[in-house]
Amino acid sequence: MSSSVARRIRRMPEERKAALRKIASYLPRGYCLPCGTFHESAPIKPKVIGEEMLTEEQALAWATQLDDAAIAQRAITEADEAACRADVIYSIARHAYESKRGSENTAALFNAEVDSRRARDHLAELQRLERDKFARARGWRVSSRNIYTAQLLAGTLSRGGYRDDCAIEHRESFVGWRDDSPRTPQACRYPKAILSHTHDTWESCVHSAEKCGLSVERLPYSWYWPGGCIAALFTRRGE
């Protein structure tokens, strides 16, 4: 690290250092923040693998997004844990009912089933809200049909075929408008992104994107399973 960069880091406010460190934890191995802030040997690259530079202001804005995402992540994590507990209670009640049928066990089974369904519905609603909020922030819409990487590369749902050149897990698809198309619901039909909630490593997602000619961005967390998946967003290069 050069002495000028080291001096610049020392003069940074502590909250700025903390924000940049938070961003650094979401970058793949071999990439770093502006000026090599926390990595000495890596080239300067942004959080989106591409040509644009991640400025200090963008890094701070991204840190704010991470803070907002952390709140949503906690809510979804708590809802997921509550749903898992409700499922366990329902399984116990069902076992008790099957072992010894009776009015008491029947009532317990019914109540446990209702609680389990409500917990799962609550979790699904939180996930839907987060998915819709993400789409609105990007100027997209959630697609009602799956988009495959071949279609994403072609830029249309009518070409490319139902083929994935990248490993996609727990797919969510997003469509948007072309620059010259009217902003009507009917015109919002062009593939813009595929979100993969994957159990794989981030480095593997980067390698997969480079192999099939797409850009990839790591979102702050996976609303599908916050503790068990990472969220990798695949888009066409240059968008």
C-alpha positions as CSV (number, residue, x, y, z in Angstrom):
1,M,0.0,0.0,0.0
2,S,1.4,3.4,-1.0
3,S,2.2,6.0,1.7
4,S,-0.4,8.4,0.2
5,V,-3.1,5.9,0.4
6,A,-2.1,5.0,4.0
7,R,-2.2,8.6,5.0
8,R,-5.7,9.0,3.4
9,I,-7.0,6.0,5.3
10,R,-5.6,7.4,8.6
11,R,-7.5,10.7,8.0
12,M,-10.8,9.0,7.3
13,P,-13.5,9.3,10.0
14,E,-14.1,6.1,11.8
15,E,-17.7,5.7,10.5
16,R,-16.4,5.9,7.0
17,K,-13.8,3.3,7.7
18,A,-16.5,1.0,9.2
19,A,-18.7,1.6,6.1
20,L,-15.9,0.7,3.7
21,R,-15.0,-2.4,5.7
22,K,-18.6,-3.5,5.5
23,I,-18.5,-3.2,1.8
24,A,-15.2,-5.0,1.6
25,S,-16.8,-8.1,3.2
26,Y,-19.1,-8.4,0.2
27,L,-16.5,-8.2,-2.5
28,P,-15.1,-11.4,-4.1
29,R,-11.6,-12.5,-3.5
30,G,-9.3,-10.5,-5.8
31,Y,-11.4,-7.4,-5.8
32,C,-11.1,-4.3,-3.6
33,L,-12.5,-0.9,-2.9
34,P,-11.2,2.4,-4.3
35,C,-7.5,3.2,-3.7
36,G,-6.9,-0.4,-2.5
37,T,-8.4,0.7,0.9
38,F,-8.3,-2.7,2.6
39,H,-6.6,-4.9,0.0
40,E,-3.0,-4.3,-1.0
41,S,-2.5,-6.5,-4.1
42,A,-5.9,-6.6,-5.8
43,P,-6.9,-4.3,-8.7
44,I,-9.6,-1.7,-8.2
45,K,-13.0,-3.1,-9.1
46,P,-16.6,-2.2,-8.1
47,K,-19.1,-4.5,-6.3
48,V,-20.6,-5.2,-9.8
49,I,-18.0,-7.0,-11.9
50,G,-17.6,-4.6,-14.8
51,E,-15.9,-1.5,-15.9
52,E,-17.4,1.2,-13.7
53,M,-15.5,2.3,-10.6
54,L,-17.0,2.1,-7.1
55,T,-16.5,5.6,-5.7
56,E,-16.3,6.3,-2.0
57,E,-19.8,7.9,-2.1
58,Q,-21.2,4.8,-3.8
59,A,-19.5,2.7,-1.1
60,L,-21.2,4.7,1.6
61,A,-24.6,4.5,-0.1
62,W,-24.1,0.7,-0.4
63,A,-23.3,0.6,3.3
64,T,-26.6,2.3,4.0
65,Q,-28.4,-0.3,1.9
66,L,-26.7,-3.0,3.9
67,D,-28.1,-1.4,7.2
68,D,-31.6,-1.3,5.7
69,A,-31.2,-4.9,4.5
70,A,-30.1,-5.9,8.0
71,I,-33.4,-4.8,9.4
72,A,-35.4,-6.8,6.8
73,Q,-33.0,-9.7,7.2
74,R,-33.7,-9.9,11.0
75,A,-37.4,-9.8,10.4
76,I,-37.3,-12.6,7.8
77,T,-34.9,-14.7,9.9
78,E,-37.2,-14.4,13.0
79,A,-40.2,-15.3,10.8
80,D,-38.3,-18.3,9.4
81,E,-37.4,-19.5,12.9
82,A,-41.0,-19.0,14.0
83,A,-42.2,-21.0,11.0
84,C,-39.8,-23.8,11.8
85,R,-40.9,-23.9,15.4
86,A,-44.5,-24.1,14.3
87,D,-43.7,-26.9,11.9
88,V,-42.1,-28.9,14.7
89,I,-45.1,-28.4,17.0
90,Y,-47.4,-29.5,14.2
91,S,-45.3,-32.6,13.6
92,I,-45.5,-33.4,17.4
93,A,-49.2,-32.8,17.4
94,R,-49.7,-35.0,14.4
95,H,-47.7,-37.8,15.9
96,A,-49.7,-37.6,19.1
97,Y,-53.0,-37.6,17.1
98,E,-51.9,-40.7,15.0
99,S,-50.8,-42.5,18.2
100,K,-54.0,-41.9,20.1
101,R,-57.0,-40.3,18.5
102,G,-59.2,-38.2,20.7
103,S,-60.9,-34.9,20.9
104,E,-58.0,-33.4,22.9
105,N,-55.4,-34.5,20.3
106,T,-57.7,-33.5,17.4
107,A,-58.0,-29.9,18.8
108,A,-54.2,-29.7,19.4
109,L,-53.5,-30.9,15.8
110,F,-56.0,-28.4,14.3
111,N,-54.5,-25.5,16.3
112,A,-50.9,-26.5,15.4
113,E,-51.8,-26.8,11.7
114,V,-53.4,-23.3,11.7
115,D,-50.4,-21.8,13.5
116,S,-47.9,-23.5,11.1
117,R,-49.9,-22.2,8.1
118,R,-50.1,-18.7,9.5
119,A,-46.3,-18.7,10.2
120,R,-45.5,-19.9,6.7
121,D,-47.9,-17.3,5.2
122,H,-46.3,-14.5,7.2
123,L,-42.8,-15.6,6.1
124,A,-43.9,-15.7,2.4
125,E,-45.5,-12.3,2.7
126,L,-42.3,-10.8,4.1
127,Q,-40.3,-12.4,1.3
128,R,-42.8,-11.1,-1.3
129,L,-42.6,-7.5,0.1
130,E,-38.8,-7.6,0.0
131,R,-38.7,-9.0,-3.5
132,D,-41.2,-6.4,-4.8
133,K,-39.3,-3.6,-3.0
134,F,-36.1,-4.7,-4.7
135,A,-37.7,-4.8,-8.1
136,R,-39.2,-1.3,-7.7
137,A,-35.8,0.1,-6.6
138,R,-34.2,-1.2,-9.8
139,G,-37.1,-0.1,-12.1
140,W,-38.1,-3.7,-12.8
141,R,-41.0,-5.9,-12.2
142,V,-41.1,-9.5,-10.8
143,S,-41.6,-11.8,-13.7
144,S,-44.6,-14.2,-13.6
145,R,-42.5,-16.8,-15.5
146,N,-39.0,-18.1,-15.2
147,I,-36.2,-16.5,-17.1
148,Y,-33.2,-18.5,-18.2
149,T,-29.7,-17.3,-18.7
150,A,-29.9,-17.9,-22.5
151,Q,-32.9,-15.7,-22.7
152,L,-31.2,-13.1,-20.5
153,L,-28.3,-13.0,-22.9
154,A,-30.6,-12.7,-25.9
155,G,-32.6,-9.9,-24.3
156,T,-35.9,-11.5,-25.1
157,L,-38.1,-14.3,-23.8
158,S,-38.8,-15.5,-27.4
159,R,-35.2,-16.4,-28.1
160,G,-32.4,-18.3,-26.4
161,G,-34.4,-21.3,-25.2
162,Y,-35.0,-22.7,-21.8
163,R,-31.3,-23.2,-21.0
164,D,-29.1,-22.1,-18.1
165,D,-25.4,-21.5,-18.8
166,C,-24.9,-20.7,-15.1
167,A,-25.9,-22.7,-12.1
168,I,-29.1,-21.1,-10.7
169,E,-30.8,-22.1,-7.5
170,H,-34.1,-20.9,-6.1
171,R,-34.6,-18.7,-9.2
172,E,-36.4,-15.3,-9.1
173,S,-36.8,-13.5,-12.4
174,F,-37.2,-9.8,-13.3
175,V,-38.4,-8.0,-16.4
176,G,-38.3,-4.4,-17.5
177,W,-38.7,-1.9,-20.3
178,R,-36.5,-1.2,-23.3
179,D,-35.3,2.4,-23.5
180,D,-37.5,3.3,-26.4
181,S,-40.6,1.4,-25.2
182,P,-43.7,3.0,-23.5
183,R,-43.9,2.6,-19.8
184,T,-47.0,0.3,-19.9
185,P,-47.5,-3.0,-18.2
186,Q,-47.7,-4.7,-21.6
187,A,-44.3,-3.3,-22.6
188,C,-42.6,-4.5,-19.4
189,R,-41.6,-7.9,-20.8
190,Y,-37.9,-7.9,-21.5
191,P,-35.6,-10.0,-19.3
192,K,-33.4,-7.9,-17.0
193,A,-32.1,-10.1,-14.3
194,I,-32.1,-13.5,-12.7
195,L,-31.6,-13.7,-8.9
196,S,-30.1,-17.0,-7.6
197,H,-30.5,-17.8,-3.9
198,T,-27.6,-20.2,-3.9
199,H,-25.9,-22.4,-1.4
200,D,-22.7,-22.1,-3.5
201,T,-19.8,-19.8,-2.8
202,W,-19.6,-16.2,-4.1
203,E,-16.3,-17.0,-5.9
204,S,-18.1,-19.8,-7.8
205,C,-20.9,-17.3,-8.8
206,V,-18.3,-14.9,-10.1
207,H,-16.6,-17.6,-12.1
208,S,-19.9,-18.9,-13.5
209,A,-20.9,-15.4,-14.6
210,E,-17.6,-14.7,-16.3
211,K,-17.9,-18.1,-18.0
212,C,-21.3,-17.4,-19.6
213,G,-20.7,-13.7,-20.3
214,L,-22.9,-12.1,-17.6
215,S,-22.3,-9.6,-14.8
216,V,-23.0,-10.7,-11.3
217,E,-23.8,-8.7,-8.1
218,R,-24.0,-9.9,-4.6
219,L,-27.0,-8.6,-2.7
220,P,-26.6,-7.9,1.0
221,Y,-28.5,-11.0,1.9
222,S,-30.8,-13.7,0.6
223,W,-34.5,-13.3,1.7
224,Y,-35.1,-16.9,0.6
225,W,-32.9,-18.2,3.4
226,P,-30.8,-15.5,5.2
227,G,-28.6,-17.8,7.1
228,G,-28.1,-20.5,4.5
229,C,-27.9,-18.9,1.0
230,I,-26.3,-15.9,-0.7
231,A,-28.1,-13.9,-3.3
232,A,-26.4,-13.5,-6.6
233,L,-28.0,-11.2,-9.2
234,F,-27.1,-12.0,-12.8
235,T,-27.6,-9.3,-15.5
236,R,-26.4,-8.6,-19.0
237,R,-23.1,-6.8,-19.2
238,G,-23.4,-3.1,-19.7
239,E,-26.8,-2.8,-18.0
